[in-house]
């Protein structure tokens, strides 16, 4: 007999259906298998990276020696040897595009694998469930504890569980702010109480949100708050792999049934028209979303594959072939003679996503490879485009923006080529000093008499770093006369 994953149900009275239903707690059963092992590996890797990166030392000359550091005051993002400034907005745009396209690409191939294995909500919820199981016991013990009256045992186990949840939530929030400053120094200041109020407020809010999302709300976040569950259906195709229940094999002609005398072996069951499903309910009990995979594809499913592990374990125990519940495509699962499970890459949608990802990744690599230590932008002042002085001389004005993208202060010399001597007026700012990650704007004027202006047409600004004279930057500008 199936044992539902949800502890209790809340029903409205006849003629008085409630608008909202109280959350029904889900107590998942532990399971072993390929997908559970992969989820454990992802959890350990994710926690190791998230909690460890702020403490990973990294040698730098004029910045804190932290591998990943988001310096909001200096407006610099340090990611190992890569330094990103606000002027590198194109890098962020490319990364966001690649992430979105990769999500759509993976969903088209293997369904909601991101949700099942890599989403922060999934990873932290898994960790909270491990804590709950460790303190309160396996699923039957947790259900018993939930239903029993409040006593010393329940208070102790619930109190310890929530205390550890809060501790992990605090550690999560605290590690987050460590990315925005030098971790050892921030830790000392955090303990001493000398950090700005916003740091403590951020830790408080993130602690509360982590505790609520991973400890109390859990699957409700995925079902009611995350929009991905709602629009992921449009990215599914008949060839998309997802966890499916093989209805033809599991139900047979007479439906599913628990093993009993005369229907224990596979041959006996098939002779009676009974399917391979022994109706143990394990696939339901291990599901973190509390769904029954045997009812078909449901938007709540996060494609974690735990139901596959559970069913394979039961099939092994009764001596039936694995794969009653498996990752498969809709086309294959509905076939009377299913073929071998495979990923179908050669589809219009997946090929399109793949090409887009490759193009954007190439653009990202090219952008990173061709980054310079200085960003130079020179624009003509267009209001007005030119001015005719009282002696007939024509004046054009230009705004020169120099951004220093190195880790130290730099000096730059500004000059021009293709202009008569004395035509360029920089207001005494021929040499400028720019701090690391900062920008300087210089207003330049070029004055030419009409005869010379007609002959010149274009000229070049030259900006030379004093520390690296061989890396001078040039930019052609037009001299406007009409």
Residue pairs with C-beta under 8 A, 6 or more apart in sequence:
1 258
1 279
1 281
2 279
2 280
2 281
2 284
2 292
3 281
3 284
3 285
4 281
4 284
5 26
5 27
5 28
5 284
5 285
5 286
5 287
5 290
6 24
6 25
6 26
6 290
7 24
7 25
7 26
7 27
7 143
7 146
7 147
8 24
8 25
9 24
10 18
10 21
10 22
10 24
12 18
23 217
23 220
24 290
25 146
26 218
26 219
26 287
26 288
26 289
26 290
27 139
27 142
27 143
27 146
28 129
28 139
28 285
28 286
28 287
28 288
28 306
29 138
29 139
29 282
29 285
29 286
29 310
30 133
30 138
30 139
30 286
31 282
31 286
31 306
31 309
31 310
31 313
32 309
32 313
33 306
33 308
33 309
33 310
33 312
33 313
34 305
34 308
34 309
35 304
35 305
35 306
35 308
35 309
36 306
36 309
38 117
38 305
39 116
39 117
39 126
39 304
39 306
42 117
42 118
42 123
43 123
43 126
43 127
46 118
46 123
47 123
47 127
50 172
50 175
51 171
51 175
53 67
53 68
53 179
54 66
54 68
54 175
54 178
54 179
54 183
55 178
55 183
56 66
56 67
56 68
57 65
57 66
57 67
58 65
58 66
58 67
58 78
58 80
59 65
60 78
60 407
61 407
61 408
62 407
62 408
62 436
63 69
63 71
63 74
63 76
63 78
63 407
64 181
64 182
64 185
65 182
66 78
66 182
66 183
67 78
67 79
67 80
68 78
68 79
68 80
68 179
69 77
69 78
69 179
69 180
69 181
69 182
70 77
70 78
70 179
70 180
71 77
71 78
71 180
72 180
74 436
74 437
75 85
75 86
75 437
76 83
76 84
76 85
76 436
76 437
77 83
77 84
77 85
82 368
83 405
83 407
84 91
84 92
85 375
85 403
85 405
85 437
87 375
87 403
87 405
87 439
88 371
88 405
90 367
91 364
91 367
91 368
94 360
94 363
94 364
94 367
95 364
97 356
97 360
98 357
98 360
98 361
98 364
101 353
101 356
101 357
101 360
102 353
102 357
103 114
104 235
104 353
105 350
105 353
105 354
105 357
106 113
106 114
107 113
107 114
107 232
107 235
107 236
107 240
108 235
108 236
108 237
108 240
108 347
108 349
108 350
108 353
109 240
109 241
109 343
109 344
109 345
109 350
110 240
110 241
110 242
110 303
110 327
110 343
111 232
111 236
111 240
111 241
111 242
111 243
111 301
111 303
112 228
112 229
112 232
112 242
112 301
112 302
112 303
113 303
115 122
115 222
115 226
115 228
115 229
115 302
115 303
115 304
116 122
116 302
116 303
116 304
116 305
117 304
119 302
121 213
121 214
121 221
121 222
121 226
122 288
122 302
122 304
124 168
124 172
124 210
124 213
124 214
125 213
125 214
125 218
125 288
126 288
127 168
127 214
128 165
128 168
128 214
128 215
128 218
129 288
131 161
131 164
131 165
131 168
132 142
132 161
133 142
135 157
135 160
135 161
135 164
136 142
136 145
136 157
136 158
136 161
137 145
139 285
145 153
145 154
145 157
145 158
148 154
162 215
165 211
165 214
165 215
166 207
166 211
168 210
169 206
169 207
169 208
169 210
169 211
169 214
169 215
170 203
170 207
172 206
172 207
172 210
173 202
173 203
173 204
173 205
173 206
173 207
173 210
174 190
174 203
176 202
176 203
176 206
177 186
177 190
177 199
177 202
177 203
178 186
178 187
180 186
186 195
186 199
189 195
190 199
190 200
213 221
217 225
218 288
219 288
219 289
219 290
219 300
222 229
222 289
222 300
222 302
223 229
223 289
223 299
223 300
229 299
229 300
230 299
232 299
233 299
235 349
236 242
236 297
237 347
237 349
238 329
238 330
238 331
239 329
239 330
239 331
239 344
239 347
240 329
240 330
241 327
241 328
241 329
241 341
241 343
242 297
242 301
242 303
242 327
242 328
242 329
242 330
243 293
243 301
243 303
243 304
243 305
243 307
243 308
243 325
243 326
243 327
244 293
244 297
244 325
244 326
244 327
244 328
244 330
244 333
245 277
245 283
245 293
245 294
245 296
245 324
245 325
246 323
246 324
246 325
246 326
246 328
246 333
246 338
247 294
247 296
247 333
248 334
248 336
249 275
249 276
249 324
250 256
250 275
250 276
250 277
250 294
250 324
251 275
251 277
252 269
252 270
252 273
252 274
252 275
252 276
253 273
254 272
254 273
254 274
254 275
255 274
255 275
256 274
256 275
256 276
256 277
256 278
256 279
256 294
257 263
257 269
257 274
257 275
257 278
257 279
258 278
258 279
258 280
259 278
259 318
262 268
262 272
263 269
263 272
263 274
265 319
266 276
266 319
266 320
269 275
269 276
276 315
276 320
276 321
276 324
277 294
277 324
278 314
278 318
280 314
282 310
282 311
282 313
282 314
283 292
283 293
283 294
283 307
283 310
283 311
283 325
284 290
284 291
284 292
284 293
284 307
285 310
286 306
286 307
286 309
286 310
287 293
287 306
287 307
288 302
288 304
288 306
289 300
289 301
289 302
290 300
291 298
291 300
291 301
293 301
293 307
293 325
297 330
305 327
307 325
308 325
308 326
308 327
310 325
311 322
311 324
311 325
312 322
312 323
312 325
315 321
315 322
315 323
315 324
316 322
326 341
327 341
328 338
328 341
329 341
329 344
332 338
332 339
332 341
344 350
345 351
345 354
371 405
372 405
372 471
372 473
373 404
373 405
373 406
373 410
373 465
373 471
374 402
374 403
374 404
374 405
374 406
374 410
374 412
374 463
374 465
374 471
374 473
375 401
375 402
375 403
375 405
376 400
376 401
376 402
376 403
376 463
376 473
376 475
377 400
377 401
377 403
378 398
378 399
378 400
378 401
378 461
378 475
378 477
379 398
379 399
379 401
380 396
380 397
380 398
380 477
380 478
380 480
381 396
381 397
381 398
381 399
381 443
385 396
385 480
386 394
386 395
386 396
386 480
386 481
386 482
387 394
387 395
387 397
388 394
388 395
389 395
389 447
392 449
392 450
393 447
393 448
393 449
394 447
394 448
394 449
394 450
394 453
394 479
394 481
395 445
395 446
395 447
396 445
396 446
396 479
396 480
397 443
397 444
397 445
397 446
398 443
398 444
398 445
398 446
398 461
398 477
399 441
399 442
399 443
399 444
400 414
400 441
400 442
400 443
400 444
400 461
400 463
401 439
401 440
401 441
402 412
402 432
402 434
402 439
402 440
402 441
402 442
402 463
403 434
403 438
403 439
404 410
404 434
404 435
404 436
404 437
404 438
404 439
405 437
406 436
407 436
408 436
409 433
409 434
409 435
409 436
410 433
410 434
410 436
410 465
410 466
410 467
411 431
411 432
411 433
411 434
411 465
411 466
411 467
412 431
412 432
412 434
412 463
412 464
412 465
412 466
413 430
413 431
413 463
413 464
413 466
414 426
414 429
414 430
414 431
414 432
414 442
414 444
414 461
414 462
414 463
415 424
415 430
415 461
415 462
415 464
416 423
416 424
416 446
416 459
416 460
416 461
416 462
417 459
417 460
417 462
417 474
418 456
418 458
418 459
418 460
419 446
419 448
419 456
419 459
420 448
420 452
423 446
423 447
423 448
423 452
424 444
424 445
424 446
425 444
425 445
425 446
425 447
426 442
426 444
427 442
427 443
427 444
427 445
429 442
431 466
432 440
432 442
433 440
434 440
444 461
446 459
446 479
448 456
448 479
450 481
453 479
453 481
454 481
456 479
457 478
457 479
458 476
458 477
458 478
458 479
459 476
459 477
459 479
460 474
460 475
460 476
460 477
461 474
461 475
461 477
462 472
462 473
462 474
463 472
463 473
463 474
463 475
464 471
464 472
464 473
465 471
465 472
